[in-house]
Amino acid sequence: MCYRVFVGMSMILADGLFTFLCVLERTAYAMRKRRSCSRTSAVAPPFQCLSARSPGAGWVAVASYVALAAVSPAAVPRLYPQLRYYHVAAAYVVVPVFTFCNAYGAGVTGMNLSATYGKIAMLVFSSWVGLDGGGVLAGLAACGIIGSAVSGKSDFMQDLKTGYLTLTSPRAMLVGQVAGAALGCVVNPVIFWVFYKVFKMGGGAIDDVVVDAPYAKAYRGIAMLSIDRHGLPEHSLLLCKLFFTTALALSTAREAAERRRWRALPYIPSTVGIAVAFFVPPRMPIGMAAGSLALYIWRRHVDAGSARLLSPAVASGIICGDGLGWLLPSMLTFLRARPPMCMTFLSLFENQKLDAFLDSYAF
């Protein structure tokens, strides 16, 4: 499990940083080309006139982030004394880079990888603070800061993709986001209460059985391991370096193939797509492979035009159906329904132990 997390984090971080540098290089090249065109020609390029009616939303976002970054270093240490003001300031410095990487990953795979960047922050800040300074709590708090800041940008990318597919204006998408956030303030506590009662999270007791939240133990374990480099699994840092370099090479090859229009471009896989498989259950990559095969057959042997237009709707329907399929088992668990018969699959060794145990009793 630990090796899988380290490998996936290294590949996602490498591909995100590479894409971030590529975007900076393309932006600098476009700005330099625009300046040279404006000097040699009296007529401004067509896209320059778009800035004349810009509502200034970008400046509002930057100013809001700067204000939040100025207040948080003073407020967060009061809640978590293990984090000093410079720790919180450093977290807000790296948040824009992680935000871009997560938005890029969400655009490519449709998955929110904010938990991955939260684990990266946990590893760094727990090691930075150390055991004597309360590195476990500091790492968990830093994970919450990075994860919550990065997660919203993934949702925004999903909204932009939805608006592009449905030809919706950005203003309408913004209004929808505000309405959704207001509705979420009411719906999310109710959903949390249902999950809390159904899955017995947070150490809740049902039928005198206390079950702790498994992710709490996992995150605390990662924070404890990251305090000391020697506490990490053997060869974990070597694997991080190896897969980080491999991801950079793969991203470089894909970027070169895209710019030079190589025929091998369709056969170079997405680095983020590979890395996501390390974090999700096995049933998800299998489902993705089956969906990709169905889409390939649809495009090549049925109708490429309809596949391009209708494949997002088909995928959305399948995802909604899978989510609704879990509703009935959740309600049965919530109502404490007991099945009339249980079936269990055991390994050969466990089955032999069970047979020996049953043979020891005379029926």
PLY file of the C-alpha trace (Angstrom):
ply
format ascii 1.0
element vertex 363
property float x
property float y
property float z
element edge 362
property int vertex1
property int vertex2
end_header
0.00 0.00 0.00
2.78 2.45 0.94
4.76 1.74 -2.22
1.65 2.26 -4.33
1.01 5.67 -2.74
4.61 6.82 -3.18
4.76 5.72 -6.82
1.45 7.36 -7.71
2.32 10.63 -5.95
5.69 10.83 -7.71
4.18 10.34 -11.17
1.33 12.82 -10.61
3.65 15.48 -9.23
6.13 15.03 -12.10
3.49 15.28 -14.81
1.78 18.23 -13.12
5.02 20.19 -12.72
6.02 19.45 -16.31
2.66 20.67 -17.60
2.91 23.76 -15.39
6.31 24.64 -16.87
5.01 24.00 -20.40
2.08 26.37 -19.84
4.44 29.05 -18.51
6.68 28.64 -21.56
3.76 28.85 -23.98
2.33 31.89 -22.19
5.68 33.70 -22.27
6.07 32.89 -25.96
2.56 34.16 -26.77
3.12 37.39 -24.82
6.46 37.99 -26.54
4.91 37.34 -29.94
2.03 39.71 -29.17
4.43 42.49 -28.19
6.42 42.05 -31.39
3.23 42.12 -33.48
1.98 45.28 -31.76
5.28 47.06 -32.46
5.39 46.18 -36.14
1.70 46.68 -36.85
-0.61 49.55 -36.01
-3.59 47.20 -35.83
-3.87 45.24 -32.59
-4.33 41.48 -32.78
-7.97 40.39 -32.67
-7.75 38.73 -29.25
-6.46 41.91 -27.59
-9.84 43.58 -27.88
-11.29 40.89 -25.60
-9.52 42.41 -22.61
-11.40 45.69 -23.05
-14.61 44.17 -21.67
-13.01 41.90 -19.11
-15.02 42.03 -15.87
-11.83 41.86 -13.79
-12.69 38.52 -12.19
-9.03 37.51 -12.32
-7.94 40.43 -10.19
-10.72 39.73 -7.69
-9.58 36.13 -7.37
-5.92 37.12 -6.91
-6.80 39.79 -4.34
-9.02 37.36 -2.42
-6.30 34.73 -2.35
-3.69 37.25 -1.18
-6.01 38.42 1.60
-6.68 34.84 2.69
-2.96 34.04 2.59
-2.29 37.08 4.78
-4.87 36.17 7.42
-4.25 32.41 7.63
-0.64 32.52 8.96
-1.96 34.38 11.99
-5.21 32.42 12.45
-4.23 28.80 11.76
-1.44 28.59 14.39
-4.00 29.54 17.04
-5.99 26.42 16.15
-2.95 24.19 15.63
0.04 25.45 17.64
2.25 22.80 16.05
2.14 24.84 12.82
4.08 28.08 12.91
3.22 31.10 10.81
6.01 30.39 8.31
4.68 26.84 7.82
1.26 28.18 6.84
2.82 30.85 4.61
4.90 28.19 2.83
1.76 26.12 2.30
0.01 29.05 0.62
3.05 29.62 -1.59
2.93 26.09 -3.04
-0.87 25.90 -3.24
-1.08 27.60 -6.70
1.32 25.04 -8.19
-0.57 22.10 -6.68
-3.84 23.72 -7.73
-2.76 23.88 -11.34
-1.54 20.28 -11.26
-4.80 19.07 -9.75
-6.92 21.03 -12.21
-4.89 19.55 -15.05
-5.31 16.05 -13.64
-9.05 16.57 -13.25
-9.27 17.78 -16.83
-7.47 14.70 -18.12
-8.93 11.97 -15.92
-12.07 13.54 -14.44
-10.91 12.60 -10.93
-10.18 14.82 -7.94
-6.65 14.05 -6.75
-6.55 16.58 -3.92
-6.00 13.78 -1.39
-2.76 12.93 -3.17
-1.42 16.47 -2.84
-2.57 16.47 0.77
-0.41 13.39 1.39
2.55 15.14 -0.23
2.05 18.11 2.10
1.74 15.73 5.04
5.06 14.09 4.22
6.87 17.41 3.85
5.46 19.26 6.85
5.63 16.32 9.24
9.29 15.89 8.41
9.85 19.66 8.65
8.31 20.07 12.10
9.71 16.86 13.53
8.56 14.57 16.30
9.45 16.89 19.18
7.49 19.77 17.66
4.32 17.76 17.08
4.98 16.75 13.49
2.02 14.34 13.33
-0.59 17.00 14.05
1.28 19.55 11.94
1.32 17.21 8.96
-2.37 16.40 9.30
-3.24 20.11 9.58
-1.11 20.94 6.54
-2.83 18.10 4.68
-6.18 19.73 5.46
-4.99 23.15 4.24
-3.56 21.86 0.98
-6.36 19.38 0.35
-9.20 21.85 0.89
-7.51 24.55 -1.20
-6.70 22.21 -4.08
-10.01 20.33 -4.11
-12.11 23.36 -5.09
-10.12 23.92 -8.27
-10.81 20.39 -9.42
-14.53 20.99 -8.99
-14.22 24.23 -10.93
-12.50 22.39 -13.78
-15.36 19.89 -13.86
-17.84 22.78 -14.08
-15.90 24.31 -16.96
-15.94 21.00 -18.81
-19.69 20.71 -18.23
-20.24 24.25 -19.49
-18.18 23.53 -22.59
-20.15 20.37 -23.38
-23.53 22.04 -22.82
-22.59 25.39 -24.45
-23.32 27.19 -21.17
-21.98 30.69 -20.52
-19.32 31.14 -17.81
-21.63 33.53 -15.96
-24.34 30.88 -15.76
-21.80 28.35 -14.49
-20.70 30.81 -11.80
-24.30 31.35 -10.68
-24.76 27.60 -10.60
-21.66 27.24 -8.43
-22.98 29.78 -5.93
-26.36 28.06 -5.80
-24.70 24.66 -5.45
-22.48 25.88 -2.60
-25.50 27.26 -0.75
-27.41 24.02 -1.26
-24.39 22.00 -0.18
-24.39 23.76 3.19
-27.74 22.07 3.84
-27.34 18.75 1.99
-23.78 17.84 3.01
-24.45 17.63 6.78
-27.42 15.36 6.07
-25.33 13.10 3.81
-22.56 13.00 6.42
-25.10 11.97 9.06
-26.36 9.14 6.84
-22.84 7.85 6.20
-22.00 8.22 9.87
-24.95 6.04 10.84
-24.59 3.50 8.01
-20.84 2.89 7.99
-20.17 3.54 11.71
-17.47 6.12 11.06
-15.59 8.05 13.72
-15.72 5.34 16.35
-19.52 5.22 16.52
-20.90 2.26 18.44
-23.70 0.10 17.01
-24.63 -3.16 18.73
-21.74 -2.63 21.18
-19.22 -2.77 18.33
-16.83 0.16 18.01
-15.34 0.74 14.54
-12.77 3.44 13.92
-12.49 5.37 10.66
-9.91 3.47 8.57
-8.65 6.53 6.70
-7.87 8.26 10.00
-5.46 5.46 10.88
-3.94 5.51 7.39
-3.32 9.26 7.40
-1.93 9.22 10.92
0.37 6.34 9.94
1.69 8.26 6.93
2.34 11.31 9.12
4.20 9.20 11.69
6.31 7.53 9.01
7.25 10.82 7.40
8.67 12.28 10.62
11.77 10.16 10.23
13.18 9.17 6.86
14.33 5.88 8.36
10.73 5.09 9.26
9.70 5.01 5.60
9.41 1.66 3.81
12.64 0.33 2.36
13.55 1.69 -1.10
10.53 4.05 -1.06
12.65 7.13 -1.84
14.43 5.23 -4.61
11.09 4.29 -6.15
9.95 7.92 -5.91
13.02 9.12 -7.79
12.77 6.36 -10.38
9.09 6.90 -11.21
9.44 10.68 -11.02
12.14 10.49 -13.71
10.10 8.00 -15.73
7.04 10.26 -15.60
9.10 13.26 -16.73
10.50 11.27 -19.66
7.03 10.08 -20.64
5.56 13.58 -20.41
8.45 14.99 -22.45
7.97 12.36 -25.14
4.24 13.10 -25.30
4.82 16.86 -25.54
7.43 16.41 -28.29
5.14 14.05 -30.20
2.26 16.54 -29.96
4.31 19.51 -31.18
6.06 17.63 -33.98
2.92 15.67 -34.89
4.52 12.27 -34.64
2.45 9.29 -35.66
3.27 7.61 -32.36
1.27 10.21 -30.38
-1.90 8.07 -29.98
0.21 5.26 -28.50
1.93 7.35 -25.79
-0.15 6.98 -22.62
-1.11 9.79 -20.29
1.10 9.92 -17.21
-1.73 11.06 -14.95
-3.94 8.28 -16.28
-1.31 5.71 -15.31
-0.77 7.25 -11.89
-4.48 7.32 -11.03
-4.59 3.52 -11.27
-2.34 3.32 -8.19
-4.94 5.00 -5.96
-8.30 3.59 -7.06
-9.70 0.10 -6.39
-9.04 -2.55 -9.07
-12.65 -2.45 -10.28
-12.22 1.14 -11.52
-9.30 0.53 -13.93
-11.13 -2.54 -15.21
-14.25 -0.44 -15.78
-12.20 2.25 -17.50
-10.60 -0.34 -19.78
-14.02 -1.78 -20.67
-15.40 1.69 -21.36
-12.39 2.60 -23.50
-12.86 -0.60 -25.52
-16.56 0.16 -26.03
-15.74 3.72 -27.10
-13.08 2.48 -29.51
-15.54 0.08 -31.15
-18.15 2.85 -31.27
-15.75 5.20 -33.04
-14.18 2.75 -35.47
-17.05 0.47 -36.38
-20.30 2.33 -35.66
-20.29 6.12 -35.99
-17.40 8.40 -35.05
-19.56 11.55 -35.05
-22.18 10.20 -32.67
-19.46 8.76 -30.43
-17.82 12.17 -30.11
-21.09 13.90 -29.25
-22.88 11.29 -27.15
-20.06 9.54 -25.29
-20.09 12.08 -22.38
-23.83 11.51 -21.91
-23.40 7.73 -21.96
-20.55 7.92 -19.45
-22.59 10.19 -17.17
-25.50 7.76 -17.24
-23.26 4.82 -16.34
-21.70 6.77 -13.45
-25.11 7.81 -12.14
-26.36 4.25 -12.38
-23.36 2.96 -10.46
-23.95 5.54 -7.73
-27.66 4.73 -7.46
-26.79 1.06 -7.30
-25.13 1.66 -3.92
-28.23 3.37 -2.55
-30.19 0.16 -1.84
-27.36 -1.63 0.05
-26.76 1.53 2.08
-30.42 1.76 3.06
-30.49 -1.94 4.01
-27.45 -1.40 6.20
-28.99 1.72 7.69
-32.16 -0.23 8.57
-30.01 -3.02 10.07
-31.45 -5.63 7.74
-30.13 -9.15 8.30
-29.84 -11.53 5.33
-31.38 -15.00 5.75
-28.20 -16.64 4.45
-24.54 -15.55 4.31
-21.87 -16.67 1.85
-18.14 -16.28 2.35
-15.19 -17.10 0.08
-12.02 -18.23 1.85
-8.54 -19.13 0.72
-7.49 -22.77 0.61
-5.49 -22.44 3.82
-8.32 -20.74 5.71
-10.81 -23.27 4.36
-8.70 -26.14 5.67
-8.54 -24.51 9.10
-12.32 -24.06 9.07
-12.87 -27.72 8.10
-10.57 -28.87 10.89
-12.43 -26.68 13.36
-15.80 -28.03 12.29
-14.56 -31.63 12.38
-13.57 -31.17 16.01
-17.24 -30.86 16.92
-19.64 -33.77 16.77
-23.03 -32.80 15.36
0 1
1 2
2 3
3 4
4 5
5 6
6 7
7 8
8 9
9 10
10 11
11 12
12 13
13 14
14 15
15 16
16 17
17 18
18 19
19 20
20 21
21 22
22 23
23 24
24 25
25 26
26 27
27 28
28 29
29 30
30 31
31 32
32 33
33 34
34 35
35 36
36 37
37 38
38 39
39 40
40 41
41 42
42 43
43 44
44 45
45 46
46 47
47 48
48 49
49 50
50 51
51 52
52 53
53 54
54 55
55 56
56 57
57 58
58 59
59 60
60 61
61 62
62 63
63 64
64 65
65 66
66 67
67 68
68 69
69 70
70 71
71 72
72 73
73 74
74 75
75 76
76 77
77 78
78 79
79 80
80 81
81 82
82 83
83 84
84 85
85 86
86 87
87 88
88 89
89 90
90 91
91 92
92 93
93 94
94 95
95 96
96 97
97 98
98 99
99 100
100 101
101 102
102 103
103 104
104 105
105 106
106 107
107 108
108 109
109 110
110 111
111 112
112 113
113 114
114 115
115 116
116 117
117 118
118 119
119 120
120 121
121 122
122 123
123 124
124 125
125 126
126 127
127 128
128 129
129 130
130 131
131 132
132 133
133 134
134 135
135 136
136 137
137 138
138 139
139 140
140 141
141 142
142 143
143 144
144 145
145 146
146 147
147 148
148 149
149 150
150 151
151 152
152 153
153 154
154 155
155 156
156 157
157 158
158 159
159 160
160 161
161 162
162 163
163 164
164 165
165 166
166 167
167 168
168 169
169 170
170 171
171 172
172 173
173 174
174 175
175 176
176 177
177 178
178 179
179 180
180 181
181 182
182 183
183 184
184 185
185 186
186 187
187 188
188 189
189 190
190 191
191 192
192 193
193 194
194 195
195 196
196 197
197 198
198 199
199 200
200 201
201 202
202 203
203 204
204 205
205 206
206 207
207 208
208 209
209 210
210 211
211 212
212 213
213 214
214 215
215 216
216 217
217 218
218 219
219 220
220 221
221 222
222 223
223 224
224 225
225 226
226 227
227 228
228 229
229 230
230 231
231 232
232 233
233 234
234 235
235 236
236 237
237 238
238 239
239 240
240 241
241 242
242 243
243 244
244 245
245 246
246 247
247 248
248 249
249 250
250 251
251 252
252 253
253 254
254 255
255 256
256 257
257 258
258 259
259 260
260 261
261 262
262 263
263 264
264 265
265 266
266 267
267 268
268 269
269 270
270 271
271 272
272 273
273 274
274 275
275 276
276 277
277 278
278 279
279 280
280 281
281 282
282 283
283 284
284 285
285 286
286 287
287 288
288 289
289 290
290 291
291 292
292 293
293 294
294 295
295 296
296 297
297 298
298 299
299 300
300 301
301 302
302 303
303 304
304 305
305 306
306 307
307 308
308 309
309 310
310 311
311 312
312 313
313 314
314 315
315 316
316 317
317 318
318 319
319 320
320 321
321 322
322 323
323 324
324 325
325 326
326 327
327 328
328 329
329 330
330 331
331 332
332 333
333 334
334 335
335 336
336 337
337 338
338 339
339 340
340 341
341 342
342 343
343 344
344 345
345 346
346 347
347 348
348 349
349 350
350 351
351 352
352 353
353 354
354 355
355 356
356 357
357 358
358 359
359 360
360 361
361 362
